[in-house]
Each structure stands twice: as structure tokens, then as C-alpha cells.
Amino acid sequence: MKRFQQDIIARDLVRKMVFITGPRQVGKTSLALAIAEGFTQSVYLNYDNFSHRDIIHKAEWLPETRLLILDELHKMEGWKNFLKGIYDVKPPYQQILVTGSARLEAFRQSGDSLAGRFFRHRLHPFSMAEIPNASGNDLDSLLVRGGFPEPFLAESDDDANRWRSQYIDGLIRTDILDFEKIHDFRAIQLTLELLRRRVGSPVSWTSLARDVNCSPNTIKRYVEILESLFIVFRVTPFHRNIGRSLLKEPKIYFYDTGMVKGDEGVRLENLVATSLLKHLDYREDSKGKLCKLETLRTKEKKEVDFVLVEDDEPKLIVEVKLSDAGICSSLRYFHRKYGLEAAQVVKNINYERMVDGIQLRRAENFLRDLRSDSE
């Protein structure tokens, strides 16, 4: 399945290095190798491979290499200065593609030795907008299996579940503990499990800390680690120009909808969240827009699930429902009071329509149509 970013990454490589970041096993290496097929001379080197590691340390790839792919390079001490050095002296025809886990993304944010030398592209799980000729069956599969390639394409739900069990175990025992030394292994494991059951609800650090038996600051640090590793993402309340909104508890969602422990409505909300974030990240990475996915919530407890923000301006507000075709009163309120474009996304409705200027959209179609802004 061809990924959104493949063509634009190929174009970006002509001008700068490209970083592909994203969750573990989301398809970064497969995307890099697909791009490599367009080159007559390419080399793939993975820092986890000891023979490759020696070649990397000595920079011994052939001079005629047209595309150099470096995977998991962030595990190399001083990797940023190493990249800067090889980029600054490379032949003009040579292009460099760097892929890695979210740890690469976290380390990228510290220091500026690579400033001006790279473009970034964040790779997300499959979505309805990326699946060719996506149908309602694909939506149902995404709700149950999530959009990571292996479970989504698995022959059975049992195979998908086996993958996820190993994936979660690997996240906790390898990725998290490698990322930062955690003194209380049980506590971060429990934090992850509790978050899986609280998707879509405002998260109180104090409440979580009480359940885990640690301090709120420790919980915040655990969540920051999970965010840095692209396991969860935070959706915070939008406040600019919405006078009575409160900057309070965030909502937490998972990149892998299959990890969510909740009913179909909760899983649908998570899937919509991941799809909207993917759409906004693509616009930011490929078009240079400053994009955020946020929520709306006021003191009067009027709340809308999502607001798509571009260059600090709200562009669209979205409410997610499993079956209710009646327009949400809070969605109607924000639409009327602030003149915001609004859509209510519903999985089970007979037909789509406009109601008082608000789009009533079938979830299958709304998520698939996110493709139009991403091509």
C-alpha cells in the first residue's frame, strides 16, 4: 500500500535530508525501501545490525551511492554531529534519508546542530484516507485492529491480537525502559493500562497519581515519555478567541486504536482523533502550516470533541457520535456563536445532510474524504 508521503519525500530529498519518524512498526523502513526503488544506487544501513554499525562508524558506503538510508541512527552516540558532518561533505548527487523510532523525534527537538539541513515527515498508521477504495468493512477493521500494518493486514483477529500483545510487551520492556531509566516498572505499566480505559475523557494527573500511588509530576513525566515514543498523544482545550474556555485537563488518545479498552463509541472517537492528527501532521510537514488538534470546553460544560487549528485559527469543529443523528447542542452553540465550520461525524446514519449549516457526515465518508487535502 503506497503511503501518503512517498512522492513528496522523494521530492524533498533533492533539497535536504529527510527524517521519517513515527511509532515502532508503523512502516518507516518499508516506506524508505519503497523510495529506494526509484534510485539506481541505494544503501540501507541499520544501526541495530552490528555489521552495518561498523560501516556507519567508518562511513564506508560506496561513493557512488545515490540514496543513503540510515535506520535507528539515534542510538549512536553523537548522531546529530555525525549526520551534520556527512551531510556537509557529501557529493551533490547523494541524498540522505534517516528513519527511526519516536526517540529520533524527541532527540531532534534538543539542540540545533542540524537546523536548516532536513525536512521532517511523521508516519502514522493506516487510515480510511490512505486505504484504496476504503469501505465500511475497512472502518470496522480499523476500529477493532487499529491501523498498524501488520495487525490490519493480518489473516484473522486472533493474529492481530497476538501481534498487539507482543507489541505492548515490547513497548514497555524495551522502548520505554531504553528511553529513560524508570525506577518503578509497575507504575508506568499501570499508567499505560489506566490510560487505555480513559480514552476520550479529561485526564486528571492527581486522579491518575492516586490510582498509581505516585506523585502527579511523576504521572506527567510518564505520559510525556509515552508521547515521545508515539504511543499516546494529548489533545488540550483550545482557548484563543473562545473567551470562556478553560485550559484544563487534556484528553489522551492512542496512535493504535486497537489498544483502546472501551466500547465501539470510544474506539470510534479514538480513530477519528488519530485520523485528524494524521491529516494535520501531513499538512504541517508537507505544506508548512502550523497545525494542532485540540478540543473545546467551557466553564458551562459545553464541549465539542475536536477543533482543527491551523496557524492559530480554528478551521473546523468536529463532534463524534456512534448513532445519534441529532445535532449536538454544544456543536450548535459553538457554530452559531463563533461562526465556526462544524461537522457531526456519525458511524450509523442513513444519509448525510446539512442541518442549520452543520454537516452531518457518515464516519466512513468523512474519514475517507480527509484524503482530498493530503494529496
LOFI-40660 format. One record per residue (C-alpha): residue number from 1; residue in three letters; z, x, y. Coordinates in steps of 0.5 Angstrom, whole numbers, padded with zeros to 4 digits. Example, Ala and Ser with C-alpha at 12.3 -4.5 7.8 and 13.67 -1.06 7.14 Angstrom:
<pts>
> resi,resn,c3,c1,c2
> 1,ALA,0016,0025,-0009
> 2,SER,0014,0027,-0002
</pts>
This chain:
<pts>
> resi,resn,c3,c1,c2
> 1,MET,0000,0000,0000
> 2,LYS,-0002,0003,0007
> 3,ARG,0003,0004,0012
> 4,PHE,0003,0002,0019
> 5,GLN,0004,0009,0022
> 6,GLN,-0001,0012,0017
> 7,ASP,-0007,0012,0022
> 8,ILE,-0003,0014,0029
> 9,ILE,0001,0019,0025
> 10,ALA,-0006,0023,0024
> 11,ARG,-0008,0022,0031
> 12,ASP,-0001,0025,0034
> 13,LEU,-0001,0031,0029
> 14,VAL,-0007,0033,0033
> 15,ARG,-0003,0034,0039
> 16,LYS,0004,0035,0037
> 17,MET,0009,0036,0031
> 18,VAL,0011,0029,0028
> 19,PHE,0017,0027,0025
> 20,ILE,0018,0022,0020
> 21,THR,0025,0019,0019
> 22,GLY,0028,0014,0015
> 23,PRO,0032,0011,0009
> 24,ARG,0032,0015,0003
> 25,GLN,0027,0013,-0002
> 26,VAL,0023,0009,0003
> 27,GLY,0017,0012,0002
> 28,LYS,0017,0018,0007
> 29,THR,0014,0023,0002
> 30,SER,0009,0018,0000
> 31,LEU,0006,0017,0007
> 32,ALA,0006,0024,0008
> 33,LEU,0002,0026,0002
> 34,ALA,-0003,0020,0004
> 35,ILE,-0004,0023,0010
> 36,ALA,-0005,0030,0007
> 37,GLU,-0011,0027,0003
> 38,GLY,-0015,0027,0010
> 39,PHE,-0015,0035,0010
> 40,THR,-0019,0040,0006
> 41,GLN,-0013,0045,0006
> 42,SER,-0006,0042,0006
> 43,VAL,0001,0045,0003
> 44,TYR,0007,0040,0001
> 45,LEU,0014,0044,0001
> 46,ASN,0021,0041,0000
> 47,TYR,0027,0045,0002
> 48,ASP,0030,0042,-0004
> 49,ASN,0026,0046,-0009
> 50,PHE,0028,0053,-0010
> 51,SER,0021,0056,-0011
> 52,HIS,0019,0052,-0004
> 53,ARG,0025,0054,-0001
> 54,ASP,0023,0062,-0001
> 55,ILE,0016,0060,0001
> 56,ILE,0019,0057,0007
> 57,HIS,0024,0062,0009
> 58,LYS,0019,0067,0009
> 59,ALA,0013,0063,0012
> 60,GLU,0009,0065,0006
> 61,TRP,0004,0059,0006
> 62,LEU,-0003,0061,0007
> 63,PRO,-0006,0062,0014
> 64,GLU,-0012,0057,0013
> 65,THR,-0007,0051,0012
> 66,ARG,-0009,0045,0016
> 67,LEU,-0003,0041,0015
> 68,LEU,0004,0044,0013
> 69,ILE,0008,0038,0011
> 70,LEU,0016,0040,0011
> 71,ASP,0021,0036,0007
> 72,GLU,0028,0036,0007
> 73,LEU,0028,0042,0012
> 74,HIS,0034,0039,0016
> 75,LYS,0038,0042,0010
> 76,MET,0036,0049,0012
> 77,GLU,0041,0053,0017
> 78,GLY,0038,0053,0024
> 79,TRP,0032,0049,0022
> 80,LYS,0030,0047,0029
> 81,ASN,0030,0054,0032
> 82,PHE,0025,0056,0025
> 83,LEU,0021,0050,0027
> 84,LYS,0020,0052,0034
> 85,GLY,0018,0059,0032
> 86,ILE,0013,0057,0027
> 87,TYR,0010,0051,0032
> 88,ASP,0010,0056,0038
> 89,VAL,0006,0061,0034
> 90,LYS,0001,0057,0029
> 91,PRO,-0006,0057,0029
> 92,PRO,-0009,0052,0034
> 93,TYR,-0012,0048,0028
> 94,GLN,-0006,0048,0024
> 95,GLN,-0002,0041,0024
> 96,ILE,0006,0040,0022
> 97,LEU,0009,0034,0019
> 98,VAL,0016,0034,0018
> 99,THR,0020,0029,0014
> 100,GLY,0027,0028,0012
> 101,SER,0033,0023,0011
> 102,ALA,0036,0020,0017
> 103,ARG,0040,0026,0017
> 104,LEU,0034,0029,0021
> 105,GLU,0034,0024,0026
> 106,ALA,0042,0025,0027
> 107,PHE,0041,0032,0028
> 108,ARG,0034,0031,0032
> 109,GLN,0039,0028,0037
> 110,SER,0043,0034,0038
> 111,GLY,0040,0040,0042
> 112,ASP,0033,0040,0046
> 113,SER,0030,0046,0043
> 114,LEU,0024,0042,0040
> 115,ALA,0024,0038,0047
> 116,GLY,0016,0036,0048
> 117,ARG,0014,0039,0041
> 118,PHE,0014,0033,0037
> 119,PHE,0013,0025,0036
> 120,ARG,0018,0021,0032
> 121,HIS,0016,0016,0027
> 122,ARG,0021,0011,0024
> 123,LEU,0019,0009,0017
> 124,HIS,0022,0002,0015
> 125,PRO,0022,-0002,0008
> 126,PHE,0016,-0006,0007
> 127,SER,0016,-0013,0011
> 128,MET,0011,-0019,0011
> 129,ALA,0007,-0016,0016
> 130,GLU,0006,-0010,0012
> 131,ILE,0004,-0013,0005
> 132,PRO,-0003,-0015,0005
> 133,ASN,-0004,-0023,0004
> 134,ALA,0003,-0024,0004
> 135,SER,0005,-0031,0002
> 136,GLY,0012,-0035,0001
> 137,ASN,0012,-0031,-0006
> 138,ASP,0013,-0025,-0003
> 139,LEU,0018,-0027,0002
> 140,ASP,0022,-0030,-0004
> 141,SER,0022,-0023,-0007
> 142,LEU,0024,-0019,0000
> 143,LEU,0030,-0024,0000
> 144,VAL,0032,-0022,-0007
> 145,ARG,0030,-0015,-0008
> 146,GLY,0029,-0012,-0001
> 147,GLY,0023,-0008,0002
> 148,PHE,0024,-0001,-0001
> 149,PRO,0018,0000,-0005
> 150,GLU,0021,0001,-0012
> 151,PRO,0025,-0005,-0013
> 152,PHE,0020,-0009,-0009
> 153,LEU,0014,-0007,-0014
> 154,ALA,0019,-0007,-0020
> 155,GLU,0017,-0011,-0026
> 156,SER,0023,-0015,-0026
> 157,ASP,0029,-0017,-0022
> 158,ASP,0033,-0013,-0027
> 159,ASP,0029,-0007,-0026
> 160,ALA,0030,-0008,-0018
> 161,ASN,0038,-0009,-0019
> 162,ARG,0038,-0002,-0024
> 163,TRP,0035,0001,-0018
> 164,ARG,0040,-0001,-0013
> 165,SER,0046,0000,-0017
> 166,GLN,0044,0008,-0017
> 167,TYR,0041,0008,-0010
> 168,ILE,0048,0005,-0008
> 169,ASP,0052,0010,-0012
> 170,GLY,0047,0016,-0009
> 171,LEU,0048,0014,-0002
> 172,ILE,0056,0014,-0003
> 173,ARG,0057,0020,-0008
> 174,THR,0051,0025,-0005
> 175,ASP,0048,0023,0002
> 176,ILE,0055,0020,0006
> 177,LEU,0059,0026,0003
> 178,ASP,0054,0031,0004
> 179,PHE,0053,0028,0011
> 180,GLU,0060,0029,0013
> 181,LYS,0067,0031,0009
> 182,ILE,0070,0025,0008
> 183,HIS,0078,0025,0006
> 184,ASP,0078,0018,0004
> 185,PHE,0072,0017,-0001
> 186,ARG,0075,0010,-0003
> 187,ALA,0076,0008,0004
> 188,ILE,0069,0009,0006
> 189,GLN,0066,0006,0000
> 190,LEU,0071,0000,0001
> 191,THR,0068,-0001,0008
> 192,LEU,0061,-0001,0006
> 193,GLU,0063,-0007,0001
> 194,LEU,0066,-0011,0006
> 195,LEU,0060,-0010,0011
> 196,ARG,0056,-0012,0005
> 197,ARG,0060,-0019,0005
> 198,ARG,0060,-0020,0013
> 199,VAL,0052,-0019,0015
> 200,GLY,0051,-0023,0021
> 201,SER,0058,-0024,0023
> 202,PRO,0061,-0021,0029
> 203,VAL,0065,-0015,0026
> 204,SER,0072,-0013,0029
> 205,TRP,0074,-0006,0028
> 206,THR,0081,-0008,0028
> 207,SER,0080,-0013,0022
> 208,LEU,0076,-0008,0018
> 209,ALA,0081,-0003,0019
> 210,ARG,0087,-0008,0017
> 211,ASP,0083,-0009,0010
> 212,VAL,0081,-0002,0009
> 213,ASN,0088,0001,0011
> 214,CYS,0086,0006,0016
> 215,SER,0085,0006,0024
> 216,PRO,0080,0002,0028
> 217,ASN,0077,0009,0030
> 218,THR,0076,0011,0023
> 219,ILE,0072,0005,0021
> 220,LYS,0068,0006,0028
> 221,ARG,0066,0013,0025
> 222,TYR,0065,0011,0018
> 223,VAL,0060,0005,0021
> 224,GLU,0057,0011,0025
> 225,ILE,0056,0015,0019
> 226,LEU,0052,0009,0016
> 227,GLU,0048,0008,0022
> 228,SER,0046,0015,0022
> 229,LEU,0044,0015,0015
> 230,PHE,0040,0009,0016
> 231,ILE,0044,0005,0011
> 232,VAL,0046,-0001,0017
> 233,PHE,0044,-0002,0024
> 234,ARG,0048,-0005,0029
> 235,VAL,0046,-0011,0034
> 236,THR,0050,-0011,0040
> 237,PRO,0050,-0017,0045
> 238,PHE,0045,-0017,0051
> 239,HIS,0048,-0017,0058
> 240,ARG,0044,-0016,0063
> 241,ASN,0042,-0022,0067
> 242,ILE,0046,-0026,0063
> 243,GLY,0052,-0027,0067
> 244,ARG,0057,-0030,0062
> 245,SER,0055,-0026,0056
> 246,LEU,0061,-0021,0053
> 247,LEU,0060,-0014,0051
> 248,LYS,0064,-0015,0045
> 249,GLU,0064,-0014,0037
> 250,PRO,0057,-0012,0034
> 251,LYS,0053,-0015,0028
> 252,ILE,0052,-0011,0022
> 253,TYR,0045,-0011,0018
> 254,PHE,0043,-0007,0012
> 255,TYR,0036,-0004,0012
> 256,ASP,0036,-0006,0005
> 257,THR,0036,-0014,0005
> 258,GLY,0038,-0013,-0003
> 259,MET,0044,-0010,-0001
> 260,VAL,0047,-0016,0002
> 261,LYS,0052,-0020,-0001
> 262,GLY,0051,-0027,0001
> 263,ASP,0047,-0034,0001
> 264,GLU,0040,-0035,0002
> 265,GLY,0041,-0036,0009
> 266,VAL,0045,-0030,0010
> 267,ARG,0039,-0026,0007
> 268,LEU,0034,-0029,0011
> 269,GLU,0038,-0027,0017
> 270,ASN,0038,-0020,0015
> 271,LEU,0031,-0020,0013
> 272,VAL,0029,-0023,0020
> 273,ALA,0033,-0017,0023
> 274,THR,0030,-0012,0019
> 275,SER,0023,-0014,0021
> 276,LEU,0024,-0015,0028
> 277,LEU,0027,-0008,0028
> 278,LYS,0022,-0005,0025
> 279,HIS,0017,-0008,0030
> 280,LEU,0021,-0006,0036
> 281,ASP,0021,0001,0033
> 282,TYR,0014,0001,0032
> 283,ARG,0013,-0001,0039
> 284,GLU,0017,0005,0041
> 285,ASP,0015,0010,0037
> 286,SER,0007,0009,0038
> 287,LYS,0007,0006,0045
> 288,GLY,0013,0009,0049
> 289,LYS,0016,0002,0050
> 290,LEU,0024,0002,0051
> 291,CYS,0026,-0003,0046
> 292,LYS,0032,-0006,0043
> 293,LEU,0034,-0011,0038
> 294,GLU,0040,-0015,0041
> 295,THR,0044,-0022,0040
> 296,LEU,0046,-0027,0046
> 297,ARG,0053,-0029,0046
> 298,THR,0057,-0032,0052
> 299,LYS,0065,-0034,0053
> 300,GLU,0063,-0041,0052
> 301,LYS,0061,-0039,0045
> 302,LYS,0053,-0041,0046
> 303,GLU,0050,-0036,0041
> 304,VAL,0043,-0034,0039
> 305,ASP,0042,-0029,0033
> 306,PHE,0037,-0024,0036
> 307,VAL,0034,-0022,0043
> 308,LEU,0028,-0018,0043
> 309,VAL,0029,-0013,0049
> 310,GLU,0023,-0009,0052
> 311,ASP,0024,-0004,0058
> 312,ASP,0031,-0007,0059
> 313,GLU,0028,-0014,0060
> 314,PRO,0029,-0020,0054
> 315,LYS,0022,-0022,0052
> 316,LEU,0024,-0027,0046
> 317,ILE,0030,-0030,0043
> 318,VAL,0030,-0032,0036
> 319,GLU,0034,-0037,0032
> 320,VAL,0034,-0036,0024
> 321,LYS,0035,-0043,0020
> 322,LEU,0034,-0044,0013
> 323,SER,0032,-0051,0013
> 324,ASP,0035,-0054,0020
> 325,ALA,0028,-0056,0024
> 326,GLY,0033,-0059,0029
> 327,ILE,0032,-0054,0035
> 328,CYS,0039,-0050,0036
> 329,SER,0043,-0053,0042
> 330,SER,0044,-0045,0044
> 331,LEU,0037,-0043,0044
> 332,ARG,0035,-0049,0048
> 333,TYR,0040,-0047,0053
> 334,PHE,0038,-0040,0054
> 335,HIS,0031,-0042,0054
> 336,ARG,0032,-0047,0060
> 337,LYS,0037,-0043,0064
> 338,TYR,0034,-0037,0064
> 339,GLY,0026,-0038,0062
> 340,LEU,0026,-0034,0056
> 341,GLU,0021,-0035,0051
> 342,ALA,0024,-0038,0045
> 343,ALA,0023,-0039,0037
> 344,GLN,0027,-0042,0032
> 345,VAL,0025,-0039,0025
> 346,VAL,0026,-0043,0019
> 347,LYS,0024,-0042,0012
> 348,ASN,0024,-0049,0009
> 349,ILE,0020,-0054,0014
> 350,ASN,0014,-0058,0013
> 351,TYR,0010,-0056,0019
> 352,GLU,0010,-0052,0025
> 353,ARG,0010,-0054,0033
> 354,MET,0012,-0053,0040
> 355,VAL,0019,-0057,0042
> 356,ASP,0020,-0057,0049
> 357,GLY,0017,-0051,0050
> 358,ILE,0020,-0047,0044
> 359,GLN,0016,-0045,0038
> 360,LEU,0019,-0048,0031
> 361,ARG,0016,-0043,0026
> 362,ARG,0016,-0042,0019
> 363,ALA,0019,-0036,0017
> 364,GLU,0013,-0034,0012
> 365,ASN,0008,-0034,0018
> 366,PHE,0013,-0032,0024
> 367,LEU,0014,-0025,0020
> 368,ARG,0007,-0024,0018
> 369,ASP,0005,-0025,0025
> 370,LEU,0009,-0019,0027
> 371,ARG,0003,-0015,0025
> 372,SER,-0001,-0017,0031
> 373,ASP,0003,-0013,0035
> 374,SER,0003,-0007,0030
> 375,GLU,-0004,-0006,0029
</pts>
